[in-house]
Amino acid sequence: MSNKIDPLGEAGLQFYSKVSASISHEIKNSLAVLNESAGYLEDVTLMAKKGMDVNMERLESLAVTMLKQVQRTNGIVKNMNRLAHSLDDPASQIDLNPLLELMISLSERTTVTRGFKVSAVFSDAAITITTHPFFLENLIWLILDFAMTVTGDAKTIAMIPAKTESGAEINFTGLEKLTGKSFNDFQTERVRLMLAALNCKLQPNENKGILTIHLPKNINQPEK
Amino acid sequence: MQLLLVDDEKEFVATLAERLSLRGIEADWVTSAKDAEKIIKTKHYDLVLLDVKMPQVGGRELKKIIEKKLPGIKTIYLTGHGSEEDYQAGSAEAEYYLMKPINITDLIEKINDALKK
């Protein structure tokens, strides 16, 4: 039996672990707000029992806060569930618009903590391809991590999906410090394996500060 | 006792300050390192409660900035982040390192203990 760790599997686990850590952090933050809100309700209930006045407006705003936190946590868990289910099938038909929306949500804590703003310019129409969603999400995660090292002073990255003749592309813009060397350094074994698994290509444009993923319409039919 | 609470979760930090106030402990609160730097220029604090993970400037970096202005200030770290590495490093740097969600009685005990150190 070989001791060599499968680089693609390792990359996938690392990605999943990082997202899980980030999500658990977000859930803990939300629980902390709910905990303080419930604690405050307990405090004012005790005060009311002692005949002290209760600020009803404050209670109303607290209820709104608690509902917002429940919605926030529900959104976080839904995203985690979507990521988990992206491993269900080796290839499935997906729309790039919601996939990019999911990636913005999943990476938000990491990007915001590092002072970056990641957005997407969504297409009005669906951009449908057949691919392995988990590998694509993993590749986008790795590209965002790399992109944060080569953006300009604005620290903003925009992901722009588009249909192409052979399938689709995702353009990562705002990479003003992108160079041939940084791009070569980014293409580690795991990135190369991921590109191969997705039958896709990465194309840098140093002059425009854009990195493009070219994706085939169908993962089983490589882009020509 | 002068307390400053710094956490980017506004609803958490504001409600925590209210609950401390109900227990006779007045605390100012801000939601960013930038605002913390501003407020410490105008007021003295004995203890600061810092969220470890905040956008741009986190609690551990902010602690160093605050200590330059207010040497001897006591620090309690707060975090929702459970990494062992962070816990080890944070525990060594601050008086206490607490995980969210927190118990207010426990927090007040830790605040009092930290101020005695």
Boltz contact constraints between the chains, C-beta under 6 A:
constraints:
  - contact:
      token1: [A, 25]
      token2: [B, 80]
      max_distance: 6.0
  - contact:
      token1: [A, 25]
      token2: [B, 81]
      max_distance: 6.0
  - contact:
      token1: [A, 28]
      token2: [B, 80]
      max_distance: 6.0
  - contact:
      token1: [A, 28]
      token2: [B, 100]
      max_distance: 6.0
  - contact:
      token1: [A, 29]
      token2: [B, 9]
      max_distance: 6.0
  - contact:
      token1: [A, 29]
      token2: [B, 80]
      max_distance: 6.0
  - contact:
      token1: [A, 31]
      token2: [B, 101]
      max_distance: 6.0
  - contact:
      token1: [A, 32]
      token2: [B, 12]
      max_distance: 6.0
  - contact:
      token1: [A, 32]
      token2: [B, 100]
      max_distance: 6.0
  - contact:
      token1: [A, 32]
      token2: [B, 101]
      max_distance: 6.0
  - contact:
      token1: [A, 33]
      token2: [B, 11]
      max_distance: 6.0
  - contact:
      token1: [A, 33]
      token2: [B, 12]
      max_distance: 6.0
  - contact:
      token1: [A, 35]
      token2: [B, 101]
      max_distance: 6.0
  - contact:
      token1: [A, 36]
      token2: [B, 12]
      max_distance: 6.0
  - contact:
      token1: [A, 36]
      token2: [B, 15]
      max_distance: 6.0
  - contact:
      token1: [A, 36]
      token2: [B, 16]
      max_distance: 6.0
  - contact:
      token1: [A, 37]
      token2: [B, 15]
      max_distance: 6.0
  - contact:
      token1: [A, 39]
      token2: [B, 19]
      max_distance: 6.0
  - contact:
      token1: [A, 39]
      token2: [B, 104]
      max_distance: 6.0
  - contact:
      token1: [A, 40]
      token2: [B, 15]
      max_distance: 6.0
  - contact:
      token1: [A, 40]
      token2: [B, 19]
      max_distance: 6.0
  - contact:
      token1: [A, 43]
      token2: [B, 19]
      max_distance: 6.0
  - contact:
      token1: [A, 43]
      token2: [B, 22]
      max_distance: 6.0
  - contact:
      token1: [A, 65]
      token2: [B, 11]
      max_distance: 6.0
  - contact:
      token1: [A, 112]
      token2: [B, 55]
      max_distance: 6.0
  - contact:
      token1: [A, 113]
      token2: [B, 53]
      max_distance: 6.0
  - contact:
      token1: [A, 113]
      token2: [B, 55]
      max_distance: 6.0
  - contact:
      token1: [A, 115]
      token2: [B, 56]
      max_distance: 6.0
